[in-house]
Amino acid sequence: MNDKPTATLSGAAYFRASGKRAYHPGRVFAAACAGMLLFGIAFLSLGTISTFIQSRFGLTTVEAASLASSLPFGMLAGSVVFGPVADRYGYKYLLAGATLVILVALQAIAYAPSLLVLQLSFFGIGLGGGTLNGATNALAADVTADSKGAGLSLLGVFFGLGALGMPLLIGALSQIWDYRTILSAIGFFLILPLLFFLQLTFPEPKQRQGFPLREGMALLRHPLLWLLGAILFFESGVEGMVSNWTTTFLENREIAVERALVALSVQIAALVVARLLLSRLLKRIPAARVLFIGLALILAASMVLFYARSFAVVVVAMVLFGAGFAAGFPVVLGFTAERYPTLSGTAFSIVIIMALTGNTLLNYITGVLSERAGIGYFPLLLAGCTLAMILLVQVVTRRMKRG
């Protein structure tokens, strides 16, 4: 089966050829970066203040879990919606609408009178965040003419900045204000990017004649798209497993929780620095080679973590994980955008949904296996998933070379 869609122009070339490029690429890319920063801010804000919310409402473990599950369900819904909407209507009102949903949800969480309002608000954060995550990646790929992987790497830096900055900022502000005031202030801050999105000229929609349902369904018959999604299935799963299970693993190795949290912060910092470097390197080095190097680093990190008995060695593993994770999403999404330029939003929706599925499923499997065999084998599971990614990338690169 032919993996290529009927049109083979890159996103930027498509707009040039159709006479629709009446926008400033640099400003549009800045808008994508602002949206990704908001995504990081919103998600990390909720994680940082979750303890305060549980204390205020006296939530049981089950009720707290219902809040935690509302977020990924919302993100899944946003990931389903953003692609076809972006291809049909463009990005302006998609980004503005997602930002408005997050703004309202943050205000609702700050002053929620009941658990139901909290649950709906967490779902709203997930919906807006999932939309922003997907739409900003698709938008950045569309307006990056040369190396899409490099542009997407730079975009990913801004999520990392939000992920690193918000816990520190909220920790400092919590000495002055309570969490409701902090959340409300963050919500009002979102008015600035909202106005920025509304006044900016974005690329024209690619499918003005109607929702590209038939074309979108046809994408599901492309084996290459499934292979790209499968890579992100494991990539997202491994990233989520490292974030969610490393603390438990290190506690089992008798390393204090405080040190484990520091190690996770080191991993995020390494990810940010590596993506900043990749935004340059991917313009000079083939993307597939960079991806293989990243996977080799993840494999090495898994084995270092498995044999780690001291905090210093754990930090080395976390640095390797951060550097290894840097290439995954930018390179694979770059491949997706280059292969499916006229339906890039819908194609991104498909592979990101697969990524979210992998995150959920592999984290669940990790929990089941750790219950039965112990958490000590956790790094070997990471290594196994990484080997699966290496095999998938080999298949993808062969298919792409064949055209």
C-alpha positions in Angstrom: 0.0 0.0 0.0 1.2 3.5 -0.8 1.9 5.4 2.4 1.8 8.8 0.8 -1.3 11.0 0.6 -2.1 12.5 -2.8 -0.4 15.8 -2.1 3.3 15.8 -1.3 4.0 19.5 -0.7 5.4 20.5 2.7 3.0 22.6 4.9 4.8 25.8 4.2 5.1 25.1 0.5 1.4 24.3 0.3 0.5 27.7 1.6 3.0 29.4 -0.8 1.6 27.4 -3.8 -2.0 28.3 -3.0 -1.3 32.0 -2.4 -2.5 31.8 1.2 0.7 32.8 3.1 -0.5 36.1 4.4 1.0 35.6 7.8 4.3 36.2 9.6 6.0 32.8 10.3 8.0 34.1 13.2 5.0 35.5 15.0 3.0 32.4 14.3 5.7 30.2 15.7 5.9 32.5 18.7 2.2 31.9 19.2 2.7 28.2 19.1 5.5 28.5 21.7 3.1 30.6 23.9 0.5 27.9 23.6 2.9 25.2 24.6 4.1 27.3 27.6 0.4 27.6 28.7 0.0 23.8 28.4 3.0 23.3 30.7 1.8 26.0 33.1 -1.7 24.6 33.4 -0.7 21.0 33.9 2.0 21.7 36.4 -0.2 24.1 38.3 -2.7 21.4 39.0 -0.1 18.9 40.1 1.5 21.4 42.5 -1.7 22.5 44.2 -3.4 19.1 44.3 -2.5 18.6 48.0 -4.2 22.0 48.9 -7.3 21.0 47.0 -7.5 17.6 48.8 -7.1 19.3 52.1 -9.7 22.0 51.5 -12.4 19.6 50.3 -11.4 16.7 52.6 -11.3 14.4 49.5 -11.1 10.6 50.0 -8.6 8.6 47.9 -11.4 7.6 45.5 -12.5 11.3 45.1 -8.9 12.4 44.5 -8.5 9.7 41.9 -11.6 10.9 40.1 -10.0 14.3 39.7 -6.7 12.7 38.5 -8.6 10.7 35.9 -10.7 13.6 34.7 -7.5 15.3 33.4 -6.4 12.6 30.9 -9.9 12.0 29.7 -10.2 15.7 28.9 -6.8 15.6 27.2 -7.9 12.6 25.1 -11.0 14.5 24.0 -8.9 17.6 23.1 -6.5 15.3 21.1 -9.4 13.8 19.1 -10.9 17.2 18.3 -8.0 19.5 17.5 -6.8 17.9 14.3 -9.9 17.9 12.1 -10.9 21.3 13.5 -7.4 22.8 12.7 -7.6 21.3 9.1 -11.1 22.7 8.5 -11.1 26.0 10.4 -7.5 26.9 11.0 -5.7 27.7 14.3 -6.8 31.1 15.5 -10.0 30.3 17.2 -8.8 26.8 18.2 -5.9 28.2 20.2 -8.1 31.1 21.6 -10.9 28.7 22.5 -8.6 26.3 24.3 -7.0 29.1 26.2 -10.4 30.5 27.2 -11.4 27.0 28.4 -8.3 26.7 30.6 -8.8 30.3 31.9 -12.4 29.5 33.0 -11.4 26.1 34.4 -8.7 27.6 36.6 -11.1 30.2 38.0 -13.6 27.5 38.6 -11.1 25.4 40.5 -10.0 28.4 42.6 -13.6 29.0 43.8 -15.3 25.6 43.2 -18.2 25.0 45.6 -18.4 21.2 45.0 -16.5 18.1 43.9 -18.6 18.1 40.6 -17.4 21.5 39.7 -13.8 20.4 40.4 -14.2 17.3 38.2 -15.6 19.3 35.3 -12.9 21.9 35.7 -10.1 19.3 35.7 -11.7 17.8 32.6 -11.7 21.4 31.1 -8.0 21.8 31.8 -7.4 18.5 30.1 -9.6 19.4 27.1 -7.9 22.8 26.7 -4.4 21.4 27.3 -4.8 18.5 24.9 -6.0 20.9 22.2 -3.1 23.3 22.9 -0.6 20.4 22.9 -1.7 19.0 19.5 -2.5 22.3 17.8 0.7 24.0 18.7 2.7 21.1 17.5 0.8 21.0 14.2 1.0 24.7 13.8 4.8 24.8 14.4 5.3 22.0 11.9 3.2 23.9 9.3 5.2 27.1 9.5 8.6 25.5 9.8 10.0 25.3 6.3 13.4 23.7 6.7 13.8 21.1 9.5 10.4 20.4 11.2 12.1 18.3 13.9 14.3 21.3 14.8 11.3 23.6 15.0 9.3 21.1 17.1 12.3 20.6 19.4 12.4 24.4 20.1 8.7 24.3 20.7 9.1 21.5 23.3 11.5 23.7 25.2 8.6 25.9 26.3 6.7 23.1 27.8 9.8 22.3 29.8 10.1 25.9 31.0 6.5 25.7 32.3 7.2 22.4 33.9 10.3 23.6 35.7 9.1 27.1 36.5 5.6 26.7 37.8 6.4 24.5 40.9 9.1 27.0 41.9 6.8 30.0 41.3 3.8 28.5 43.1 6.1 27.3 46.0 7.3 30.9 46.4 3.9 32.5 46.0 2.3 30.1 48.5 4.3 31.8 51.2 2.2 35.0 50.5 -1.1 33.9 49.0 -3.4 30.8 49.3 -3.7 28.5 46.4 -7.1 30.0 45.3 -5.5 33.4 44.8 -2.6 31.9 42.9 -4.8 29.9 40.5 -7.0 32.9 39.9 -4.0 35.0 39.1 -2.6 32.4 36.7 -6.1 32.3 35.0 -6.1 36.1 34.6 -2.6 36.0 33.2 -3.9 33.8 30.3 -5.9 36.9 29.0 -2.6 38.1 27.5 -1.9 35.2 25.2 -5.6 35.0 24.4 -5.5 38.6 23.1 -2.3 37.8 21.2 -3.9 34.8 19.4 -7.0 36.8 18.5 -5.1 39.7 16.8 -2.6 37.5 15.0 -2.9 36.3 11.3 -2.6 32.5 11.1 -2.3 30.2 8.1 -5.5 29.6 6.2 -7.3 26.3 6.8 -6.2 23.5 4.5 -9.6 22.0 4.0 -12.0 24.9 3.5 -14.6 22.8 1.7 -15.7 20.9 4.8 -14.6 18.6 7.6 -12.0 16.2 6.0 -13.7 13.1 7.4 -13.3 10.9 4.4 -9.7 11.9 3.9 -9.1 11.6 7.6 -10.5 8.1 7.7 -8.4 7.2 4.6 -5.3 8.1 6.7 -6.1 5.1 8.9 -5.3 2.8 6.0 -1.7 4.1 5.9 0.6 1.6 7.6 3.3 4.3 8.0 1.0 6.4 10.1 0.3 3.4 12.4 4.1 2.8 12.7 4.7 6.4 13.6 1.9 6.3 16.2 3.4 3.0 17.6 6.7 4.7 18.2 4.9 7.5 20.1 2.9 4.8 22.0 6.1 3.5 23.5 7.8 6.9 23.7 5.0 8.5 25.7 4.6 5.4 27.8 8.3 5.3 28.8 8.3 9.1 29.6 5.2 8.6 31.7 6.6 5.6 33.5 9.8 7.5 34.4 7.8 10.4 35.7 5.3 8.2 37.7 7.3 5.3 38.9 10.9 6.5 39.5 10.1 7.8 43.0 8.6 4.5 44.0 11.6 2.6 42.6 14.1 4.9 44.4 12.2 4.5 47.7 12.6 0.8 47.2 16.4 1.4 46.9 16.2 3.4 50.1 16.7 6.8 48.5 14.7 9.6 50.1 11.6 10.9 48.4 13.1 14.5 48.5 16.1 13.3 46.5 13.9 11.3 44.1 12.0 14.5 43.3 15.3 16.4 42.7 16.3 13.6 40.3 13.1 14.1 38.4 13.7 17.8 38.2 17.2 17.0 36.8 15.6 14.9 34.1 13.3 17.7 33.0 16.2 20.2 33.0 18.2 17.8 30.8 15.3 17.5 28.5 15.0 21.2 28.1 18.7 21.7 27.4 18.8 18.8 25.0 15.8 20.1 23.0 17.4 23.5 22.8 20.5 21.9 21.4 18.5 19.7 19.0 16.8 22.8 17.6 20.2 23.5 16.0 21.6 20.0 15.5 18.6 18.7 13.6 19.3 21.3 10.9 22.7 19.6 10.3 22.3 15.9 11.3 19.7 13.5 9.8 16.6 13.3 12.0 16.6 9.4 12.0 20.2 9.3 13.2 19.4 11.7 16.1 16.4 9.6 17.0 18.5 6.4 17.2 21.0 8.2 19.4 18.2 9.3 21.7 16.9 5.8 22.0 20.4 4.5 22.7 20.6 7.0 25.6 17.3 5.9 27.0 18.5 2.3 26.8 21.7 3.2 28.6 19.8 5.2 31.2 17.5 2.2 31.9 20.5 0.0 32.7 22.3 2.6 34.7 19.1 3.1 36.8 18.7 -0.7 37.2 22.2 -1.0 38.8 22.2 2.3 40.6 22.8 2.1 44.3 23.7 5.8 45.0 22.0 9.1 44.4 24.9 10.3 42.2 24.4 7.3 39.8 20.6 8.0 39.8 21.3 11.6 38.7 23.4 10.3 35.8 20.5 8.0 34.7 18.1 11.0 34.9 20.4 13.2 32.7 20.5 10.4 30.2 16.8 9.9 30.3 16.2 13.7 29.7 18.7 13.8 26.8 17.2 10.6 25.3 13.6 11.8 25.5 14.4 15.1 23.7 14.3 13.7 20.2 11.3 11.4 20.4 8.2 13.6 19.9 9.8 16.3 17.7 11.4 13.9 15.2 8.4 11.6 14.9 5.9 14.5 14.6 8.3 16.0 12.1 8.1 12.8 10.0 4.3 12.9 10.3 4.0 16.5 9.2 6.4 15.9 6.2 4.5 12.8 5.1 0.9 14.2 5.5 1.1 18.0 4.9 -2.4 18.7 3.7 -4.0 16.8 6.7 -1.2 17.4 9.3 -3.7 18.3 12.0 -5.7 15.1 11.6 -2.6 13.0 11.3 -1.2 14.6 14.5 -4.5 13.7 16.2 -4.2 10.1 15.3 -0.6 9.6 16.5 -1.1 11.7 19.6 -4.1 9.6 20.6 -1.9 6.5 20.2 0.7 8.2 22.4 -1.8 8.9 25.2 -3.0 5.4 24.9 0.5 4.1 25.4 1.1 6.4 28.4 -2.1 5.1 30.1 -1.7 1.4 29.2 2.1 1.1 29.9 1.7 2.8 33.3 -1.1 0.4 34.2 1.0 -2.6 33.1 3.9 -1.2 35.2 1.6 -1.1 38.3 0.4 -4.6 37.7 3.9 -6.0 37.2 5.3 -4.1 40.2 2.5 -5.6 42.4 3.3 -9.1 41.3 7.1 -9.1 40.7 8.2 -6.0 42.6 9.3 -2.5 41.5 12.9 -3.6 41.2 12.4 -4.8 37.6 11.0 -1.4 36.5 14.1 -0.3 34.6 14.1 -3.6 32.6 10.5 -2.8 31.4 11.8 0.6 30.2 14.6 -1.1 28.4 12.2 -3.6 26.7 9.9 -0.7 25.5 13.0 1.1 24.2 14.1 -1.9 22.2 10.6 -2.1 20.7 11.0 1.6 19.6 14.4 0.9 18.0 12.9 -1.9 15.9 9.9 0.4 14.9 12.2 3.2 13.9 14.2 0.8 11.7 11.0 -0.2 9.9 9.9 3.4 9.5 13.2 4.6 8.1 13.2 1.8 5.5 9.6 2.7 4.5 10.4 6.4 4.2 13.5 5.7 2.1 11.4 3.6 -0.3 8.9 6.5 -0.5 
